[in-house]
């Protein structure tokens, strides 16, 4: 149990720091579990541990969320914003419910993660290439009236690709936001807001579905992992919002390509199985 707790702490660090960066937390967890030889919880761990990151997000935006909740009944702009969030969540939710078993059985492998990391890295670099004329100074905070139904649907459709581990939910939704015309900060913040119902709903659904199969030890591992991942996710949220105000996402594209190539080499050398 002690060794498993140590492995969970390491994986929680990986999850927390990577959840909101466009580098795929699930992909990193799959590879990390393989390297550490941790398989106590199967695919439940990769999904349920994300609840810590969702809680960190809610705490980070607590003032804004509290204000929106207070204004929801009287402010049409706030209601419209959450309608757009719902629209953007629908593609991933529909495909996830339809293909859950097939995705987890066939795609949760280091090889798939590596290829998805490389493909996503190339996509990020291409998007930044086409956006090179867009000033980083345009990285204003997200405003409710900036988004259209069409933009939300574009974001949601691209985000659905993140059902493939290694693609990255945050990365795909940010790319979708950029392609829809949002500035870097607005695309990032919209991605954060999307995570609240989407990741929150997914983790609760998976936990409730798996609860009868989990013993006290497994629940303790999940609780420790979620708590630690939440702490590290808080740090990553604050850092990323500051970073994209001054820099592009190109560095994450390069990282993804290098990481994907290293994973393929590790698989070929049977370091990762």
N, C-alpha and C positions, 0 to 999 in steps of 0.2 A: 504493500500500500504506500509506503514511504517513497519508493522509487517512482510509482505512478504519479504521486503528488508532485514530485520534482519535474517529471516530464510534462505534466499538465501546466505547471507554472511557466515552463519554457514556451510551450505552445500558446499559452494565454498571452505572453509577451508578443509572439509572432502575430496572433490574431488581432490584438488591440492596436498594434502599430500599423498593420496592413489593411484593416477593415475599410477605412475611408480613403486610403491612398489608391490610385488607379493601378494596383499591381496584383490584385486577387488574394484576399485573405484565405478563401477556401483552398485555392491552389497551393498556397504556402503551407497550410495546415496538412494537406494530403502528403506533400513531400516531407514536411517536418515529422509527421507521424511515422512515415516509412524510415526515415533516418534514425529516429529514436526508438524504433521497434514498439510503438505504442498502438495497440489495437483493441483496447479494453471495451470501447463503446461503439465501434464501427463508425458508420457515417453520421450517427446521432451527434457525436462530439462536434464535428465541423459545423453543424447547423445550430445546435442549441447554445453553444458557447457564445454565439453572436448576440445573445440577449444582453450581455454586459455592455457591448458597444452601443446597442440601442438605448440603454439606460443612460450611458454617458452622453449620448446625443440629446436626449430629453433634458438632462440636467444642464447641458451647455446652452440650449435654447429655451430654458425654462421661462425667462421673462417674456420672450416673444410668444411662446406657446400659451402662457397664462393670459396675455393680452388678447390673443386671437380667440381663446375660449370665451373670454368675457364679452367680446364683440361679435361673436359668431351669429347670434340671432338678429342683430341690428345692422351689421355691416355686410352688405352684399359682396363687397370686394374680397373679404376674408372667406366667405362661403364659396365664392367662385374659385379662389385659389385651391381650396381643399377638394373641390370637384375636379380640378385639373390634376391634383395629386392622385385622386382615385382613377382617373382615366389613364394616367401614366403607369399605374400599377397593374392594370387589367391584363396586358399581354403576358407579363411574367407569371402572374397568378394563374391564368388559364392554362398556359403551357406547362407550368410546374405541376398543377394538379393532374393534368392529363398524362404527363410523361415522367412523373416522380420516380417510379420504380426502375424504368429503363435508364434514366439518367444516372441514378446512384449505382446501378449494377454494372453499367458499361463505361461510364465516363469518369468515375472517381479513381483515376490512375495517374501516376506521375508522367507517363508518356503524353496523355491528353493534356495535362496541365502545361507541360513544356511547349507543346505545339500552340496551345491557346495563348500562352504568354508571349511567344514570338509573334504570332499573328496580331495580337492586341498591341504589342509594341510598335509594329510597323504601322498599324492604323493610327496610333497616337502621333507618330512622327509625320505621317501624311497630313493629318488634320492640322497640326501645328505649321506645316509647310504652307498649307493653303491659308492659314490665319496669320501668316507672318507680317502682313500689313496692318493687322489690328493691334492697336496700342495696348500695352499692359496697363496703362493708366485708365483704361475703360473698365477696370475690374471693380466696379461698384457693387454694393450689396444688392441682393435680390429684392425687387419690388413686386408686389402682388399684381400690379397692372401691366407688367412686362410680358406675361405669358399668354399665348393663345391656345385654343383647343388643339390646333394642328401641331404646335410646338410640343405640347404635352404628349401627344400621340407619337410623335417622332422619337422623343426621349424614351417613352415606354417601349416602343418597338425595338429600338437598339438595346435597351436595358435587358430585354428578354434573352439576348444572346448570352447573358451572364449565367444562365442555367448550366452552361458548359463550364466546369471548373477550370480556372485559369484565365477566363475572359475578364472577370472583375465586374461586380455590380456597379461600384462607384465609377470605375473607368468607363464602362459602356454608357452609363447615364450621363456622365460628364461629356463624353464625345457626342452623344445624342443632343445634349443641350447646346454644345458649340455648333454643331451642324444646323440646329434649329435657329441659330442666330443670337443666343445668349452670350454675354461676356464670360470670361473665365470664372470670376467669383460667383456670378449669378448661377452659372451652370453647376458649380460645385455646391452651392447652398441648396439648389433645387434637388441635387442628388442626395444631400443630407436629409432634407425633409422627406424625400421618397423613402428613405431607409426606415423611417419611424413605423409607418404601417406595413411596409413590405417585409422588412427583416423581423419586425416585432411579430407580425402575424405568422410568418413562416416558422419562427423559433417556437412560438406557443403551440402551433399546430403539430410540429414534430415532437415536442416534449409530451403533449397530451397523448399523442398516438403511441409513443414509446414508453410511457410511464409504467404500464403493467409489466414491462420486461426489465425495468431498472430496479436494482436493489439499493440498499442504503449506501454502500461504497460507491456505486456508480453516480448516485445523486450528489454525494459529497464531492466527487471529482468535477462534476458539471458545475456545482455551485462555486467551488474554488476557481475554476477556469473562467467562469462568467464574471466573477468579482474582479479578478486580476485583469482580464481583458478590458473591462470597463475603465479601469484606471488608465491603462496605456492608450486606450482609444481617445480618452479626453485630451491627452497630450497631443495625439496625432491630429485631432480636429483643429485645435488652436494653431498648431504649427502649419498645417496645410493652408488655412485661410490666409495666414501671413505670407507664406511662401508664394502663392499664386498671385498676390498683389504686385510682386516684383519679378516673377519668373514665369516662363512657359511650362508646359507639361512634358517638354522634350526629354528631360532627364529621366522621367519615368518610362518613356518609350525605350530609351537605351537600356535602362536597367532590366526591363522585361525581356528584351532580346538576349542580353547576356545571361540572365538567370535561366531562361528557357534552354539556351545552348548548353549551359553547365549541367542542367538536369538531364538532358538527353545523353551527354557524355557519362554522367553518373549511372544512368540506366544501362548504357552499353557496357560499362565496366562492372556492372552488377553491384555497385555501391548502394543503389536504390533499386528495390524490387517491387 
